[in-house]
Amino acid sequence: MTTLELIWFILIGVLFSGFFFLEGFDFGVGMAVKLLARNKRERDQVIETIGPVWDGNEVWLITAGGAMFASFPEWYATLFSGFYIILLLILVGLILRGVSFEFRAHSHSARERNIWEWTMFIGSIMPPFLFGMMFIDVIQGMPIAADKNIMEAGFGDYVNLFSIVGGVAVTLICFLHGLNYIRLKTAGKIRERAHDYTRKLYPVLFVGLVVFAVLAYLKTDFFTEKPVTSFGLLAVIVILAIISAYGSHVNKELMSFLATGLMLVGIVVFIFNGLFPRVMIANDPSLHMLIENSANSAYTLKTMTIVTVCILPFVLAYQSWSYYVFSKRIHINR
């Protein structure tokens, strides 16, 4: 394995981490439109918190997919062909969610707004749940064919107890992340109600983390192959959950928001740590896809690195500036 191959494996992990940290609260806010807000003014207030940033946050996912395609084409081909239906449903969810913002804004009746609000809600639940399922399936191991380009998987390989728990866990954390963002960005009753919701949901989160940890121990090889880092990262995720719950208890919105976001990052790091030096885990250990065997040519990786180093600072600066410009609390329109 070369240094550039390792760098791009880590960079893809960083891109997915950025996506879940930023888009995670977007998904949570989309769920809150129906689960938290109680009237049109509150729904307007909730949607306005992410209005200027949600589409920019999705760029992280597009970049992650593009980076995977260019740096690890065999990984990309196997993942996207093997999980074609799940990824298609994720795309459908993202499309539904995207168009719902625009169509709701141009709706002229309460009935039309209600339809697009439910569309936004559904489109905000589908991606985190399906991503959670897909990543759990990847770390459990899949029936990869001998040529390593296709999967010979059945329904039970995709939908099983562990994958469902993973999907629910990611969705719940995203919802909590969104509620903490609403607490951070709004004023009035919606903020107080978001605070109440978080305090009720944290006990559910802790139970879910216990179930997730037990299944991860039983269903993956992470704790036999990398016991120190796997147990350590799992402990960090739990500590972050405790910090987030404490932030809710003492009404520290920023503490709770950062902690739930870092929990999502911690889950991505936990997965990539367990995968290394593999990119796909096969049921047959002899068919594992390794970083060194799935990477593109050294010239391609070098060219991509140069381009990334030149462009990335401008992208980060622009996104940071957009968050700074829209950093004020959103008050309800009366």
C-alpha positions in Angstrom: 0.0 0.0 0.0 1.4 3.4 -1.0 1.1 6.6 0.9 -1.2 8.1 -1.7 -3.5 5.1 -1.5 -3.7 5.5 2.3 -4.3 9.3 2.0 -7.2 8.8 -0.4 -8.8 6.1 1.8 -8.6 8.5 4.7 -9.9 11.4 2.6 -12.9 9.5 1.5 -13.6 8.8 5.2 -13.2 12.5 5.9 -15.7 13.4 3.2 -18.3 11.0 4.5 -17.7 12.3 8.0 -18.3 15.9 6.7 -21.4 14.8 4.9 -23.0 13.2 8.0 -22.0 16.0 10.3 -23.5 18.7 8.1 -26.2 16.9 6.2 -27.1 15.0 9.4 -28.7 18.0 11.0 -30.4 18.8 7.7 -32.0 15.4 7.8 -33.0 16.0 11.4 -34.6 19.4 10.6 -36.5 17.8 7.7 -37.9 15.2 10.2 -38.7 17.9 12.7 -41.0 19.7 10.1 -43.6 17.1 10.9 -42.5 15.7 14.3 -41.8 19.0 16.1 -43.4 22.0 14.4 -47.2 22.4 15.0 -48.3 25.1 12.6 -47.3 26.8 9.4 -45.3 29.6 11.2 -43.3 27.1 13.1 -42.6 25.0 10.0 -41.5 28.1 8.2 -39.2 28.9 11.1 -37.7 25.3 11.1 -37.2 25.2 7.4 -35.6 28.6 7.4 -32.8 27.3 9.7 -31.4 25.2 6.8 -32.7 27.2 3.8 -29.3 28.8 2.9 -27.1 25.7 3.6 -28.8 22.4 2.9 -27.9 22.1 -0.8 -24.3 23.0 -0.1 -24.0 20.3 2.6 -25.0 17.7 0.0 -21.8 18.5 -2.0 -19.9 16.5 0.5 -21.7 13.3 -0.6 -21.2 14.1 -4.3 -17.5 14.7 -3.6 -17.1 11.5 -1.6 -18.7 9.5 -4.5 -16.5 11.2 -7.1 -13.4 10.7 -5.0 -14.2 7.0 -4.6 -14.8 6.6 -8.4 -11.5 8.3 -9.3 -9.3 6.8 -6.5 -10.7 3.3 -6.0 -12.7 2.4 -9.1 -13.1 -1.3 -8.2 -14.4 -0.4 -4.8 -16.8 2.1 -6.4 -17.9 -0.5 -9.0 -18.6 -3.3 -6.5 -20.3 -1.0 -3.9 -22.5 0.8 -6.4 -23.5 -2.4 -8.3 -24.0 -4.5 -5.2 -26.1 -1.8 -3.5 -27.8 -0.5 -6.6 -31.3 -0.6 -5.2 -30.4 0.9 -1.9 -28.4 3.7 -3.5 -31.3 4.3 -5.9 -33.7 4.7 -3.0 -31.2 7.1 -1.3 -31.2 9.1 -4.5 -35.0 9.1 -4.7 -35.1 10.3 -1.1 -32.6 13.2 -1.8 -34.6 14.2 -4.9 -37.9 14.2 -3.0 -36.4 16.2 -0.2 -34.8 18.7 -2.6 -37.9 19.4 -4.7 -40.1 19.7 -1.6 -38.4 22.9 -0.5 -39.1 24.6 -3.8 -42.6 23.3 -4.3 -43.7 24.0 -0.7 -42.5 27.6 -1.1 -44.7 28.0 -4.2 -47.8 26.2 -2.8 -51.0 28.3 -2.5 -53.1 26.1 -0.2 -52.6 24.4 3.1 -53.3 21.0 1.4 -50.5 21.5 -1.1 -48.1 22.6 1.6 -49.0 19.6 3.7 -48.2 17.2 0.8 -44.8 18.8 0.3 -44.0 18.8 4.0 -44.7 15.1 4.2 -42.5 14.7 1.1 -39.8 16.6 2.9 -40.3 14.4 6.0 -40.1 11.1 4.0 -37.1 12.4 2.0 -35.3 13.2 5.2 -35.8 9.8 6.7 -34.9 7.6 3.7 -31.2 8.6 3.2 -29.9 8.3 6.8 -31.8 5.0 7.4 -30.7 3.5 4.1 -27.1 4.7 4.5 -27.1 3.2 8.0 -28.3 -0.1 6.5 -25.7 -0.1 3.7 -22.7 0.7 5.9 -23.7 -2.0 8.4 -24.1 -4.5 5.5 -20.6 -3.6 4.3 -18.9 -4.2 7.7 -20.9 -7.5 8.3 -19.5 -8.9 5.1 -21.2 -9.5 1.7 -21.1 -12.5 -0.7 -18.7 -10.9 -3.2 -18.1 -13.0 -6.3 -14.7 -14.5 -7.2 -14.0 -11.8 -9.8 -14.7 -9.1 -7.0 -16.8 -7.0 -9.3 -20.3 -8.2 -8.3 -22.2 -9.5 -5.3 -24.4 -12.6 -5.3 -26.5 -11.3 -2.4 -30.1 -12.1 -1.4 -32.7 -10.2 0.6 -31.3 -11.3 3.9 -27.9 -10.0 3.1 -29.3 -6.5 2.8 -32.1 -6.5 5.3 -31.3 -8.2 8.7 -31.4 -7.3 12.4 -28.1 -5.6 12.5 -28.7 -3.5 9.4 -32.1 -2.4 10.6 -30.6 -1.4 14.0 -27.9 0.5 12.2 -30.4 2.3 10.0 -32.6 3.2 13.0 -29.5 4.4 15.0 -28.2 6.7 12.3 -31.7 8.1 11.8 -32.2 8.7 15.5 -28.8 10.4 15.8 -29.6 12.6 12.8 -32.9 13.6 14.3 -31.3 14.5 17.6 -28.6 16.4 15.7 -31.3 18.3 13.9 -33.1 19.1 17.1 -29.9 20.4 18.7 -29.4 22.5 15.6 -32.9 23.9 15.9 -32.2 24.7 19.6 -29.0 26.5 18.4 -30.7 28.4 15.6 -34.2 29.4 16.7 -36.0 31.3 19.5 -39.3 30.9 21.0 -41.6 27.9 21.7 -40.0 25.7 18.9 -36.7 26.0 20.7 -38.2 25.0 24.0 -40.1 22.1 22.5 -36.9 20.9 20.7 -35.2 20.9 24.1 -38.0 18.8 25.6 -37.8 16.3 22.8 -34.0 15.8 23.1 -34.3 15.1 26.8 -36.8 12.4 26.1 -34.9 10.8 23.3 -31.5 10.5 24.9 -32.5 7.5 27.0 -33.7 5.8 23.8 -30.3 6.6 22.2 -28.4 5.0 25.0 -30.4 1.8 24.7 -29.8 1.8 21.0 -26.1 2.3 21.4 -25.9 -0.8 23.7 -27.8 -2.9 21.1 -25.5 -1.6 18.3 -22.4 -2.3 20.3 -23.5 -5.9 21.1 -24.4 -6.6 17.5 -21.1 -5.0 16.2 -19.2 -7.3 18.6 -21.1 -10.4 17.5 -21.4 -9.7 13.7 -18.1 -8.1 12.7 -14.4 -9.0 13.1 -13.6 -5.5 14.3 -13.0 -6.5 17.9 -10.8 -9.5 17.1 -8.8 -7.8 14.3 -8.5 -4.3 15.9 -9.6 -4.6 19.6 -7.9 -1.5 21.0 -9.0 1.0 18.4 -12.5 -0.6 18.0 -13.3 -0.6 21.7 -11.7 2.9 22.0 -13.8 4.4 19.2 -16.9 2.8 20.6 -16.1 4.3 24.0 -15.6 7.7 22.4 -19.0 7.5 20.7 -20.7 6.7 24.1 -18.8 9.5 25.8 -20.0 11.9 23.1 -23.6 10.7 23.6 -23.2 11.5 27.3 -21.7 14.9 26.6 -24.6 15.7 24.3 -27.2 14.5 26.8 -25.4 16.6 29.5 -25.5 19.6 27.2 -29.2 19.2 26.8 -29.6 18.8 30.6 -27.8 22.1 31.3 -29.3 23.8 28.2 -26.0 24.2 26.3 -27.1 24.0 22.7 -23.7 24.2 21.0 -22.2 21.5 23.3 -25.1 19.2 22.4 -24.9 20.0 18.7 -21.2 19.4 18.4 -21.4 16.2 20.3 -24.2 14.7 18.2 -22.3 15.7 15.0 -19.1 14.2 16.3 -21.1 11.0 17.2 -21.9 10.6 13.5 -18.3 11.3 12.6 -17.2 8.7 15.2 -19.5 6.1 13.6 -17.8 6.7 10.2 -14.3 6.5 11.7 -15.4 3.3 13.5 -16.4 1.8 10.2 -13.3 2.9 8.3 -11.0 1.8 11.1 -12.6 -1.6 11.0 -12.4 -1.9 7.3 -8.7 -1.0 7.0 -6.8 -2.2 5.0 -9.9 -3.5 3.2 -12.4 -1.5 1.4 -15.0 -4.3 1.1 -15.4 -7.2 3.4 -16.4 -10.5 1.8 -18.0 -13.5 3.5 -15.0 -15.5 2.2 -11.9 -13.9 3.7 -9.9 -14.8 0.5 -12.2 -12.4 -1.5 -11.7 -9.3 0.7 -11.1 -6.2 -1.4 -8.0 -4.5 -0.2 -7.0 -0.8 -0.6 -3.8 -1.7 -2.5 -5.7 -3.9 -5.0 -8.6 -1.5 -5.6 -6.7 1.8 -6.0 -6.2 3.6 -9.3 -2.8 4.3 -10.8 -0.2 6.3 -8.9 -0.3 9.0 -11.6 -4.1 9.4 -11.2 -3.8 9.6 -7.4 -1.0 12.2 -7.6 -3.0 14.4 -10.0 -6.1 14.2 -7.9 -4.1 15.1 -4.8 -2.6 18.2 -6.5 -6.1 19.4 -7.7 -7.6 18.8 -4.3 -4.9 20.7 -2.4 -5.5 23.7 -4.8 -9.3 23.7 -4.7 -10.3 22.4 -1.2 -9.3 25.6 0.7 -11.6 27.7 -1.4 -14.5 25.3 -0.9 -14.0 25.2 2.9 -13.6 29.0 3.0 -16.8 29.6 1.0 -18.9 27.2 3.1 -17.5 28.6 6.4 -18.4 32.1 5.2 -22.0 31.0 4.3 -22.5 29.7 7.8 -21.1 32.9 9.3 -23.4 35.1 7.3 -26.4 33.1 8.3 -25.4 32.5 11.9 -28.2 34.5 13.6 -31.2 32.9 15.3 -34.4 32.5 13.4 -37.4 34.2 15.0 -41.0 33.2 14.1 -42.8 35.5 11.7 -45.9 36.9 13.3 
